[in-house]
Amino acid sequence: MVACGDGDSDPVVVVPDAGHNVPDSGNGTPDSGGGAPDSGGDLPDAGGGTPDAGGELPDAGGEIPDAGGELPDAGGEIPDAGGEIPDAGGELPDAGVTPDAGNEPADAGNETPDAGGELPDAGNEPSDAGTPDAGNEPSDAGTPDAGNEPSDAGTPDAGGEPSDAGTPDAGGETPDAGGGTPDAGGEPPVVSVITNWGFEAWSGSLPDAWLGSKSNLAGSDVQKVTSGAFEGSNAARLTNASSTHRRFTTAAMTLPAGRYTCTYQVRGTGEIRNAFFDDDYSSYTGYTSVDTATWRQLTYTFNLAGDVFDTFELIFSIRNTSGEHLTLDDVRCTRAPQPCDTVTCEPWAKCDNTTVTCEPLAGRCYDTVDCDEWQACDANNTCVTAEDRCVRHADCAGTPETPVCQLSTHQCVPGDPCAGVTCTNPATTCNPTSGVCELAPGACFTTYDCVGALPACDSATRRCVPADHASNIIRNGGFESWNVYSIPYQGNHLIPDYWYGLDNGIADPGTEIRASRLQPYTAAVHGGTTALQFVVPIQVAERFSLEKFNVPSGNYSCSYRVRGHGTLRHRVYSSAGWSPQTDFILVDSDAWQPVFFKFTGNVRDWRLFFYPSRSEADRDHLQVDDVVCTKD
């Protein structure tokens, strides 16, 4: 109960007995402040009354605190909510809500007013159930006084009181208001896709992430400016007093497809324009003449039709600078959001920004309708030639009665694939299956084409020939000729003619391997009657050299055959220096394996080296035969 007294007196709160609510009746104690009692048809607590808000006067007496959807006061009054049961001593609690009783805090002056952006009840608006009392609206007994206090209907009183309507009270908490800054998830927006866009980071005298591969402005013409920067502490001064433009570019980067807008600040005197490089140079903008001591903002926009990987460079082209030249700062480039940015497609499809759908790339498909009429969509989502269709004569090889592909219909029809085909190169002939001019059997363009028994290509006839043919510049390349020679510090040994070039030091390298490790081999040859055998069951690969000779200008194709068991690599030395070192070949076969290489002529003292090692007796160590080099 609350003691009645002066309207100005402080209320004394007494905890009501749980379960025995005192019904609000017509004879209830009036609200403090001298107002008329809350009952039936009496006048509303509004108008000149003090609103319940902030330091509002508490409802005096033993009145049950206002709470949410509390049942209307009894006393004969017609209830304000349809068939709602009036407030009476034994009233039934609202279904699903906690009845007013027990330790529920009283609706008193220490109540925390509802705050936030909620609009107060006001005006002459008609009262519906759940709308706060205001203006001339008829007052319900037990309804809070008008003002900024929330409505009884559906909205719980602030403070610690539980909500009748299931919605938690705001209490004194400030709600998120319309004008407030919304909670933003994700990452902050990108200021610029350009690294070191403000020229704040420098390594020595050069700005980081600038002077890319497409720059042709000298590093000495790029200077660090540490005073008067547009933003931050630094800017970059660019100098090119000539009328020939020079490029100053970003370091290469990766950028996704899209529309980009760049702004940058420039001051000084000179001319400047922009472009970009992806896999080629874009067109340049027109020059802008700058002649100002204050910062001037320029804008450049460009579009990337596809993603660019590790090659994009933004270009600043300058010329005719003077005085303070041109100072650059605050290079901000941003990409406009695209509808497809949030869409993920399969690797063989791409999102269309117009329809915001994934469309298959050229030659790819979801199903056959995405392919040409003569194609089918395979399991890899690729458009391929349908089983009964063709794109070349070779596709019709399985149907000898219809060997010709009619390209207009992509169907196999009767005919001769070589009809009307003329092969102008003497080394080629028409393939009756494909209808294409191909290398004829036994013919060659270079020695690389001679993979059979005849290892060298005669450039005059375009035919493959033996190793002892005049077109082969390697003397005794077939190892058919052997003789006894006196080898310094080793005595007399049988070695192949024109081989075993002597070693004369670093400037004139030659053979290191002992002559006794070289043997003529006749048990199996690639051509002729004899091959060279290396017996080298050692870990160290020692050089074996051809005798040096001069080679005329031109491009040369070479090959040799190897078999047996061991490791082998080759290298060339001449007046042009050493050729790149090749990897060791692991040999473990009785079949002859071809090894190919090329070199450029117009050199003196040319020689070929072999480096054999780790040979094993199970395949008679290592054998080499038919060493050939012919001019292409």
C-alpha positions as CSV (number, residue, x, y, z in Angstrom):
1,M,0.0,0.0,0.0
2,V,1.0,3.6,-0.5
3,A,0.2,6.2,2.1
4,C,-1.9,9.1,0.8
5,G,-1.0,12.6,1.7
6,D,0.2,15.7,0.0
7,G,0.6,15.4,-3.7
8,D,4.2,16.6,-3.2
9,S,5.0,13.9,-0.7
10,D,7.4,11.1,-1.6
11,P,5.7,7.7,-1.9
12,V,6.5,4.9,0.4
13,V,6.5,1.6,-1.5
14,V,5.1,-1.4,0.2
15,V,5.4,-4.9,-1.3
16,P,1.9,-6.2,-1.9
17,D,0.9,-9.6,-0.7
18,A,1.4,-12.2,-3.4
19,G,-1.7,-13.6,-4.8
20,H,-4.1,-11.1,-3.3
21,N,-4.2,-8.2,-5.7
22,V,-6.4,-5.4,-4.6
23,P,-8.9,-4.8,-7.4
24,D,-8.9,-1.4,-9.1
25,S,-12.4,-0.1,-8.4
26,G,-14.2,3.1,-8.8
27,N,-13.4,3.9,-5.2
28,G,-9.7,3.5,-5.7
29,T,-7.3,6.1,-4.4
30,P,-6.9,8.9,-6.8
31,D,-3.6,9.5,-8.6
32,S,-1.5,11.8,-6.6
33,G,-1.4,15.3,-7.6
34,G,-5.0,16.0,-6.7
35,G,-6.5,14.5,-9.8
36,A,-9.9,12.9,-10.0
37,P,-10.0,9.2,-9.3
38,D,-9.5,6.8,-12.1
39,S,-13.0,5.3,-12.6
40,G,-15.9,4.9,-15.0
41,G,-16.7,8.1,-16.7
42,D,-14.5,10.4,-14.9
43,L,-12.2,12.8,-16.7
44,P,-8.9,11.5,-18.1
45,D,-5.6,12.2,-16.6
46,A,-4.4,14.3,-19.4
47,G,-4.5,17.8,-20.7
48,G,-2.9,19.9,-17.9
49,G,-1.8,16.9,-15.9
50,T,1.9,16.1,-15.6
51,P,2.9,13.3,-18.0
52,D,4.3,10.1,-16.6
53,A,7.8,10.4,-17.9
54,G,11.2,10.8,-16.5
55,G,10.5,12.2,-13.1
56,E,6.7,11.6,-13.3
57,L,4.6,11.4,-10.2
58,P,4.0,7.8,-9.2
59,D,0.5,6.3,-9.1
60,A,-0.4,6.4,-5.4
61,G,-2.4,4.1,-3.3
62,G,-2.4,0.4,-3.5
63,E,-3.1,0.4,-7.2
64,I,-1.6,-2.5,-9.0
65,P,1.2,-1.3,-11.3
66,D,0.3,-0.8,-15.0
67,A,1.6,-3.8,-17.0
68,G,1.4,-4.6,-20.6
69,G,-1.8,-6.2,-21.5
70,E,-3.3,-5.9,-18.0
71,L,-7.0,-6.7,-17.7
72,P,-9.2,-3.6,-17.3
73,D,-10.2,-2.2,-14.0
74,A,-13.4,-3.5,-12.4
75,G,-16.2,-1.5,-11.0
76,G,-19.0,-1.9,-13.4
77,E,-17.2,-0.2,-16.2
78,I,-17.5,-1.7,-19.6
79,P,-14.2,-3.4,-20.3
80,D,-12.1,-1.9,-23.1
81,A,-11.3,-5.1,-24.8
82,G,-14.1,-7.2,-26.1
83,G,-15.0,-10.0,-23.9
84,E,-12.1,-9.3,-21.6
85,I,-12.6,-10.3,-17.9
86,P,-12.7,-7.2,-15.7
87,D,-10.1,-6.7,-13.0
88,A,-11.3,-8.3,-9.8
89,G,-9.9,-9.8,-6.7
90,G,-9.7,-13.3,-8.1
91,E,-8.9,-12.3,-11.6
92,L,-7.5,-14.9,-13.9
93,P,-4.1,-14.1,-15.2
94,D,-3.5,-13.4,-18.8
95,A,-2.8,-16.6,-20.6
96,G,0.9,-17.0,-21.2
97,V,1.9,-14.0,-19.0
98,T,2.9,-13.7,-15.4
99,P,0.1,-12.2,-13.2
100,D,0.7,-9.0,-11.4
101,A,1.7,-10.1,-7.9
102,G,4.6,-11.2,-5.8
103,N,7.8,-9.2,-6.1
104,E,6.9,-7.3,-9.2
105,P,8.2,-3.8,-8.9
106,A,5.6,-1.1,-8.4
107,D,4.9,1.5,-11.1
108,A,6.5,4.3,-9.2
109,G,8.5,7.4,-9.5
110,N,11.8,5.6,-9.7
111,E,10.7,3.8,-12.9
112,T,13.0,4.2,-15.8
113,P,11.1,5.9,-18.6
114,D,11.0,4.3,-22.0
115,A,13.4,6.1,-24.3
116,G,14.5,6.1,-27.9
117,G,12.8,7.3,-31.0
118,E,9.3,6.2,-29.9
119,L,6.7,8.9,-30.7
120,P,4.5,10.0,-27.7
121,D,0.8,9.5,-27.8
122,A,-0.7,12.8,-28.7
123,G,-3.4,14.6,-30.6
124,N,-7.0,13.8,-30.8
125,E,-6.4,10.3,-32.2
126,P,-9.1,7.9,-31.3
127,S,-8.2,5.4,-28.8
128,D,-7.9,1.7,-29.8
129,A,-7.0,-0.9,-27.3
130,G,-3.3,-0.8,-26.9
131,T,-2.9,2.9,-27.8
132,P,-1.7,5.2,-24.9
133,D,-4.1,7.7,-23.4
134,A,-3.6,11.1,-24.8
135,G,-5.5,14.3,-25.6
136,N,-9.3,14.0,-25.4
137,E,-9.3,10.2,-25.6
138,P,-11.5,8.6,-22.9
139,S,-9.5,7.4,-20.0
140,D,-9.4,3.8,-18.8
141,A,-8.9,3.3,-15.2
142,G,-5.5,2.0,-14.5
143,T,-4.2,3.3,-17.8
144,P,-1.0,5.3,-17.4
145,D,-1.1,9.1,-17.8
146,A,-0.4,10.5,-21.2
147,G,2.8,11.9,-22.3
148,N,5.9,9.9,-23.5
149,E,5.0,6.8,-21.4
150,P,4.4,3.7,-23.5
151,S,0.9,2.4,-24.0
152,D,-0.5,-0.3,-21.7
153,A,-1.8,-2.3,-24.6
154,G,0.9,-4.7,-25.8
155,T,3.8,-2.6,-24.7
156,P,5.2,-3.4,-21.3
157,D,6.2,-0.7,-18.8
158,A,9.9,0.0,-18.7
159,G,12.1,-1.1,-15.9
160,G,12.5,-4.6,-14.6
161,E,8.8,-5.6,-15.0
162,P,8.3,-8.7,-17.2
163,S,6.5,-8.0,-20.4
164,D,2.9,-9.2,-20.7
165,A,3.1,-9.2,-24.5
166,G,6.3,-11.1,-24.8
167,T,8.3,-8.2,-26.1
168,P,11.1,-7.2,-23.7
169,D,11.1,-3.7,-22.3
170,A,13.6,-1.3,-23.6
171,G,14.3,0.1,-20.2
172,G,16.7,3.0,-20.4
173,E,18.5,1.5,-23.3
174,T,18.8,3.7,-26.4
175,P,17.3,1.9,-29.4
176,D,18.9,1.8,-32.9
177,A,17.3,4.9,-34.5
178,G,16.8,5.7,-38.1
179,G,19.3,8.4,-38.1
180,G,22.0,6.3,-36.4
181,T,24.9,4.6,-38.1
182,P,23.7,1.1,-39.0
183,D,25.7,-2.0,-37.9
184,A,27.8,-2.9,-40.8
185,G,29.2,-6.4,-41.2
186,G,32.0,-7.4,-43.5
187,E,35.2,-5.5,-44.2
188,P,35.6,-1.8,-44.7
189,P,35.4,-0.5,-48.3
190,V,38.6,-0.5,-50.3
191,V,40.1,2.9,-50.5
192,S,42.1,2.1,-53.7
193,V,43.1,-1.1,-55.6
194,I,46.5,0.6,-56.2
195,T,49.2,-0.5,-53.8
196,N,51.0,2.4,-52.1
197,W,48.5,4.8,-53.6
198,G,49.6,7.7,-51.4
199,F,53.3,7.2,-52.0
200,E,53.9,6.7,-48.3
201,A,56.2,3.7,-48.6
202,W,59.7,4.1,-50.3
203,S,62.6,1.8,-50.6
204,G,65.6,4.0,-50.9
205,S,64.9,6.7,-53.5
206,L,62.0,4.9,-55.2
207,P,58.4,4.4,-54.3
208,D,57.3,0.9,-53.4
209,A,54.9,-0.9,-55.9
210,W,55.6,1.6,-58.7
211,L,58.0,1.8,-61.7
212,G,56.6,-1.4,-63.2
213,S,58.0,-3.2,-66.2
214,K,56.2,-0.8,-68.6
215,S,57.8,2.3,-67.1
216,N,60.4,4.0,-69.2
217,L,60.8,7.0,-66.9
218,A,64.2,6.8,-65.3
219,G,64.3,6.2,-61.6
220,S,66.4,9.4,-61.2
221,D,63.4,11.4,-62.6
222,V,61.2,10.2,-59.7
223,Q,61.7,12.1,-56.5
224,K,60.3,11.9,-53.0
225,V,58.4,15.0,-51.9
226,T,58.1,15.3,-48.1
227,S,56.3,18.6,-47.7
228,G,52.9,19.8,-48.9
229,A,51.6,16.3,-49.7
230,F,47.9,16.2,-50.5
231,E,47.4,13.4,-48.0
232,G,49.8,11.7,-45.6
233,S,53.4,12.7,-45.6
234,N,54.8,12.0,-49.0
235,A,54.1,12.6,-52.7
236,A,56.1,11.8,-55.9
237,R,57.6,14.4,-58.3
238,L,57.9,13.2,-61.9
239,T,60.3,15.0,-64.3
240,N,60.3,14.8,-68.1
241,A,61.2,18.1,-69.8
242,S,61.3,16.6,-73.3
243,S,58.3,16.6,-75.7
244,T,58.6,12.8,-76.0
245,H,56.3,11.1,-73.4
246,R,57.6,8.9,-70.7
247,R,55.6,6.3,-68.8
248,F,55.4,6.0,-65.0
249,T,53.5,2.9,-64.1
250,T,52.4,0.8,-61.1
251,A,54.0,-2.6,-60.5
252,A,52.1,-5.4,-62.2
253,M,49.1,-6.6,-60.3
254,T,46.0,-8.8,-60.7
255,L,42.6,-7.1,-61.2
256,P,39.1,-8.7,-61.7
257,A,37.0,-7.6,-64.7
258,G,34.9,-4.6,-64.2
259,R,34.5,-0.8,-64.5
260,Y,37.1,1.2,-62.6
261,T,37.2,4.9,-61.7
262,C,40.5,6.5,-60.7
263,T,41.1,9.9,-59.2
264,Y,44.5,11.4,-58.5
265,Q,45.9,14.7,-57.4
266,V,48.5,16.6,-59.4
267,R,50.2,20.0,-59.3
268,G,53.1,21.7,-61.0
269,T,53.7,22.3,-64.7
270,G,53.5,19.8,-67.5
271,E,51.2,17.5,-69.5
272,I,49.8,14.2,-68.3
273,R,47.6,11.5,-69.6
274,N,46.5,7.9,-68.7
275,A,46.3,4.4,-70.1
276,F,46.8,0.9,-68.8
277,F,48.5,-2.3,-69.8
278,D,47.0,-5.8,-69.4
279,D,48.3,-8.1,-72.1
280,D,48.6,-5.1,-74.4
281,Y,48.5,-1.3,-74.2
282,S,45.1,0.4,-74.1
283,S,44.4,3.6,-75.9
284,Y,45.6,6.8,-74.2
285,T,43.4,9.6,-73.0
286,G,44.1,13.1,-74.3
287,Y,46.8,15.1,-72.5
288,T,45.7,17.4,-69.7
289,S,47.9,20.6,-69.3
290,V,48.7,21.3,-65.7
291,D,50.1,24.7,-64.5
292,T,49.2,25.2,-60.9
293,A,50.9,25.4,-57.5
294,T,47.8,24.0,-55.8
295,W,46.5,20.4,-56.0
296,R,44.2,19.6,-58.9
297,Q,42.1,16.4,-59.1
298,L,42.0,14.5,-62.4
299,T,39.8,11.5,-63.2
300,Y,40.5,8.4,-65.4
301,T,38.0,5.6,-66.0
302,F,38.6,2.3,-67.8
303,N,36.9,-1.1,-68.3
304,L,38.5,-4.5,-68.0
305,A,36.4,-7.0,-70.1
306,G,38.0,-10.0,-68.3
307,D,40.1,-10.8,-65.3
308,V,43.8,-9.8,-65.6
309,F,46.4,-11.9,-63.8
310,D,49.7,-10.4,-62.7
311,T,50.1,-8.1,-65.7
312,F,47.9,-5.0,-65.1
313,E,49.8,-1.7,-64.8
314,L,48.2,1.7,-64.5
315,I,50.1,4.2,-66.7
316,F,50.8,7.9,-66.2
317,S,52.3,9.4,-69.4
318,I,54.0,12.8,-68.9
319,R,55.9,15.3,-71.1
320,N,56.9,18.9,-71.2
321,T,57.4,19.3,-67.5
322,S,59.2,22.4,-66.1
323,G,59.7,24.4,-63.0
324,E,58.5,22.2,-60.1
325,H,57.6,19.6,-62.8
326,L,54.6,17.4,-61.9
327,T,53.9,16.1,-58.4
328,L,51.5,13.2,-58.0
329,D,49.6,12.0,-55.0
330,D,46.5,10.2,-53.7
331,V,46.0,7.8,-56.6
332,R,42.6,6.2,-55.8
333,C,41.1,3.6,-58.1
334,T,38.0,1.7,-57.2
335,R,35.9,-0.9,-59.0
336,A,32.2,-0.3,-59.4
337,P,30.1,-3.1,-57.8
338,Q,28.7,-5.6,-60.3
339,P,25.6,-7.7,-60.0
340,C,27.7,-10.8,-60.5
341,D,30.1,-10.1,-57.7
342,T,28.1,-12.3,-55.4
343,V,27.5,-15.1,-57.9
344,T,29.9,-18.1,-58.2
345,C,29.9,-20.0,-61.4
346,E,31.5,-23.3,-62.5
347,P,35.0,-23.0,-64.0
348,W,33.5,-23.5,-67.4
349,A,30.9,-20.7,-67.0
350,K,30.9,-17.0,-66.5
351,C,28.3,-14.7,-64.8
352,D,26.4,-12.3,-67.1
353,N,25.9,-9.0,-65.3
354,T,22.8,-8.3,-67.4
355,T,20.9,-11.4,-66.5
356,V,22.9,-12.2,-63.3
357,T,23.1,-15.8,-64.4
358,C,26.0,-18.2,-65.1
359,E,26.4,-18.6,-68.9
360,P,28.8,-21.3,-70.4
361,L,32.0,-20.0,-71.9
362,A,32.7,-20.4,-75.6
363,G,32.8,-24.1,-76.5
364,R,31.4,-25.1,-73.1
365,C,27.8,-26.2,-72.2
366,Y,25.2,-27.1,-69.7
367,D,23.6,-29.4,-72.2
368,T,23.4,-30.0,-76.0
369,V,21.2,-26.9,-76.6
370,D,24.3,-24.7,-75.8
371,C,26.3,-26.3,-78.6
372,D,26.1,-26.1,-82.4
373,E,23.6,-28.4,-84.1
374,W,26.3,-30.9,-85.1
375,Q,27.8,-31.1,-81.6
376,A,27.0,-32.8,-78.3
377,C,27.7,-31.7,-74.7
378,D,30.1,-34.2,-73.0
379,A,30.5,-35.1,-69.4
380,N,33.1,-32.3,-69.0
381,N,30.6,-29.7,-70.2
382,T,32.5,-29.3,-73.4
383,C,30.9,-29.1,-76.9
384,V,32.3,-32.0,-79.0
385,T,31.6,-33.4,-82.4
386,A,28.6,-35.7,-82.2
387,E,29.1,-39.3,-83.0
388,D,27.5,-39.2,-86.4
389,R,28.9,-35.9,-87.4
390,C,32.4,-34.5,-88.5
391,V,34.6,-31.5,-88.7
392,R,37.4,-33.0,-90.9
393,H,37.9,-36.0,-93.2
394,A,39.7,-38.0,-90.5
395,D,36.4,-38.1,-88.5
396,C,35.0,-40.2,-91.3
397,A,37.8,-42.8,-91.3
398,G,35.5,-45.3,-89.6
399,T,33.1,-45.2,-92.5
400,P,35.1,-46.1,-95.6
401,E,32.1,-45.8,-97.9
402,T,31.6,-42.1,-96.8
403,P,35.2,-40.9,-96.2
404,V,34.7,-37.2,-97.0
405,C,33.5,-34.7,-94.4
406,Q,31.0,-32.2,-95.9
407,L,31.8,-29.1,-93.9
408,S,28.5,-27.4,-94.7
409,T,26.5,-30.1,-93.0
410,H,29.2,-31.7,-90.9
411,Q,28.2,-35.1,-92.2
412,C,30.3,-37.9,-93.8
413,V,29.6,-38.4,-97.5
414,P,31.1,-40.5,-100.3
415,G,34.1,-39.1,-102.2
416,D,37.9,-38.8,-102.2
417,P,39.5,-36.8,-99.3
418,C,42.5,-35.9,-101.5
419,A,40.5,-34.7,-104.4
420,G,41.7,-31.2,-105.3
421,V,44.6,-31.3,-102.8
422,T,48.0,-30.2,-104.1
423,C,51.1,-30.7,-101.9
424,T,53.7,-28.1,-102.9
425,N,56.5,-29.3,-100.6
426,P,58.4,-32.3,-102.0
427,A,58.6,-33.8,-98.6
428,T,54.8,-34.0,-98.2
429,T,52.0,-36.1,-99.8
430,C,48.3,-36.1,-99.3
431,N,47.1,-38.5,-96.6
432,P,44.2,-40.4,-98.1
433,T,42.5,-40.6,-94.7
434,S,42.8,-37.0,-93.6
435,G,43.0,-35.2,-97.0
436,V,45.9,-33.2,-95.5
437,C,49.4,-32.8,-96.9
438,E,51.7,-34.6,-94.4
439,L,55.3,-35.7,-94.3
440,A,55.7,-38.5,-96.7
441,P,57.3,-41.8,-95.4
442,G,61.1,-41.4,-95.4
443,A,60.8,-37.7,-96.0
444,C,62.0,-34.9,-93.6
445,F,62.1,-31.2,-92.8
446,T,64.9,-31.6,-90.3
447,T,66.8,-34.4,-88.6
448,Y,64.1,-34.4,-85.9
449,D,61.8,-36.1,-88.4
450,C,64.2,-39.0,-89.0
451,V,63.3,-41.3,-86.2
452,G,63.8,-44.6,-88.0
453,A,66.9,-46.5,-89.3
454,L,68.1,-43.5,-91.3
455,P,69.0,-40.8,-88.7
456,A,70.0,-37.7,-90.8
457,C,68.0,-35.3,-92.9
458,D,69.4,-34.3,-96.3
459,S,68.2,-30.7,-96.7
460,A,68.7,-30.9,-100.5
461,T,66.3,-33.8,-101.1
462,R,64.3,-33.7,-97.8
463,R,64.9,-37.3,-97.4
464,C,66.3,-39.2,-94.4
465,V,69.8,-40.6,-95.0
466,P,72.4,-42.7,-93.2
467,A,74.9,-41.2,-90.7
468,D,77.8,-41.4,-93.2
469,H,75.9,-39.1,-95.7
470,A,77.7,-35.9,-96.7
471,S,74.9,-33.8,-95.1
472,N,76.1,-34.9,-91.7
473,I,78.8,-32.5,-90.4
474,I,79.9,-35.0,-87.7
475,R,82.8,-36.9,-89.1
476,N,82.7,-40.7,-88.4
477,G,79.4,-40.1,-86.5
478,G,78.5,-43.8,-87.0
479,F,81.8,-45.0,-85.4
480,E,82.6,-47.1,-88.4
481,S,86.3,-46.1,-88.6
482,W,88.8,-46.9,-85.8
483,N,92.6,-46.7,-85.5
484,V,95.4,-47.0,-83.0
485,Y,96.6,-43.6,-81.7
486,S,99.2,-42.6,-79.1
487,I,97.4,-40.9,-76.2
488,P,99.6,-38.7,-74.0
489,Y,100.4,-40.4,-70.7
490,Q,98.3,-43.5,-71.7
491,G,100.2,-45.1,-74.6
492,N,98.7,-46.5,-77.8
493,H,95.0,-47.2,-77.9
494,L,92.3,-48.1,-80.5
495,I,89.9,-45.2,-80.7
496,P,87.4,-43.9,-83.2
497,D,88.7,-41.5,-85.9
498,Y,87.9,-37.8,-85.4
499,W,87.1,-38.4,-81.8
500,Y,89.1,-38.1,-78.5
501,G,89.8,-34.4,-78.8
502,L,92.7,-33.6,-76.5
503,D,92.2,-31.4,-73.4
504,N,94.2,-28.2,-73.4
505,G,92.9,-26.5,-70.3
506,I,89.9,-24.3,-69.4
507,A,90.0,-22.3,-72.7
508,D,90.3,-25.4,-74.8
509,P,88.6,-28.3,-73.0
510,G,88.8,-31.8,-74.4
511,T,88.6,-35.5,-73.4
512,E,89.2,-36.6,-69.8
513,I,88.0,-40.2,-69.9
514,R,90.7,-42.9,-70.2
515,A,91.0,-44.4,-73.7
516,S,90.8,-47.9,-72.3
517,R,87.2,-47.2,-71.4
518,L,86.3,-46.9,-75.1
519,Q,85.5,-50.0,-77.1
520,P,84.2,-50.8,-80.6
521,Y,80.9,-52.6,-80.2
522,T,79.4,-54.9,-82.8
523,A,76.8,-57.0,-80.9
524,A,74.1,-54.5,-81.6
525,V,74.3,-51.4,-83.8
526,H,71.8,-48.7,-84.9
527,G,73.4,-48.2,-88.3
528,G,76.4,-49.7,-90.1
529,T,78.4,-52.4,-88.4
530,T,80.0,-50.7,-85.4
531,A,79.0,-48.6,-82.4
532,L,80.9,-47.0,-79.5
533,Q,80.8,-48.7,-76.1
534,F,81.5,-46.8,-72.9
535,V,82.7,-49.1,-70.0
536,V,82.4,-46.7,-67.1
537,P,81.3,-48.4,-63.9
538,I,82.3,-45.3,-61.9
539,Q,80.3,-42.6,-60.3
540,V,82.2,-39.6,-61.8
541,A,81.1,-38.6,-65.4
542,E,84.3,-37.8,-67.4
543,R,84.3,-35.9,-70.6
544,F,84.6,-37.6,-74.0
545,S,85.1,-35.1,-76.9
546,L,84.8,-34.9,-80.6
547,E,87.8,-33.2,-82.3
548,K,87.1,-29.5,-82.7
549,F,86.2,-27.9,-86.1
550,N,84.6,-24.8,-87.5
551,V,80.9,-24.7,-88.3
552,P,79.4,-22.4,-90.9
553,S,76.4,-20.1,-90.1
554,G,73.0,-21.6,-89.9
555,N,70.7,-23.6,-87.6
556,Y,71.6,-27.2,-87.0
557,S,69.5,-30.1,-85.8
558,C,71.3,-33.0,-84.2
559,S,70.6,-36.4,-82.7
560,Y,72.3,-39.6,-81.5
561,R,71.2,-43.0,-80.4
562,V,71.9,-44.7,-77.0
563,R,71.2,-48.0,-75.4
564,G,72.5,-50.3,-72.6
565,H,72.6,-49.5,-68.8
566,G,74.0,-46.3,-67.2
567,T,73.7,-42.5,-67.3
568,L,74.6,-40.1,-70.1
569,R,74.4,-36.4,-70.9
570,H,75.9,-34.2,-73.6
571,R,77.1,-30.6,-74.0
572,V,78.6,-28.3,-76.7
573,Y,81.6,-26.0,-76.5
574,S,82.9,-23.5,-79.2
575,S,84.1,-20.0,-79.6
576,A,80.6,-19.0,-78.5
577,G,81.2,-20.7,-75.1
578,W,79.4,-23.5,-73.4
579,S,75.9,-24.6,-74.3
580,P,73.4,-25.0,-71.4
581,Q,74.1,-28.1,-69.4
582,T,71.6,-30.9,-70.0
583,D,70.3,-33.4,-67.5
584,F,71.6,-36.9,-67.2
585,I,69.6,-39.5,-69.1
586,L,69.0,-42.7,-67.3
587,V,69.4,-45.5,-69.8
588,D,68.3,-49.1,-69.1
589,S,67.2,-50.7,-72.3
590,D,68.3,-52.9,-75.2
591,A,66.4,-50.7,-77.6
592,W,68.1,-47.7,-79.2
593,Q,66.7,-44.4,-77.9
594,P,67.0,-41.2,-79.9
595,V,68.2,-38.0,-78.2
596,F,67.8,-34.7,-80.1
597,F,69.3,-31.2,-79.7
598,K,69.9,-28.0,-81.7
599,F,72.6,-25.4,-82.0
600,T,73.5,-22.3,-84.0
601,G,76.5,-22.2,-86.3
602,N,78.9,-19.5,-87.4
603,V,81.4,-20.6,-84.6
604,R,85.0,-21.8,-84.4
605,D,86.4,-24.8,-82.6
606,W,83.0,-26.5,-82.2
607,R,83.0,-29.8,-80.4
608,L,80.5,-32.2,-78.8
609,F,81.0,-33.8,-75.4
610,F,79.5,-36.9,-73.9
611,Y,79.5,-37.5,-70.1
612,P,79.0,-41.3,-69.5
613,S,78.9,-42.8,-66.0
614,R,77.5,-45.6,-63.8
615,S,77.4,-48.2,-66.5
616,E,76.5,-51.8,-65.6
617,A,77.5,-55.0,-67.3
618,D,74.0,-56.5,-67.4
619,R,73.4,-54.7,-70.7
620,D,77.0,-54.4,-71.8
621,H,77.4,-51.0,-70.2
622,L,76.5,-48.0,-72.5
623,Q,76.5,-47.9,-76.3
624,V,76.3,-44.8,-78.6
625,D,75.8,-44.8,-82.4
626,D,74.8,-42.6,-85.3
627,V,75.8,-39.1,-84.0
628,V,74.5,-36.7,-86.7
629,C,74.1,-32.9,-87.1
630,T,72.6,-31.4,-90.3
631,K,71.8,-27.9,-91.4
632,D,68.1,-27.1,-91.4
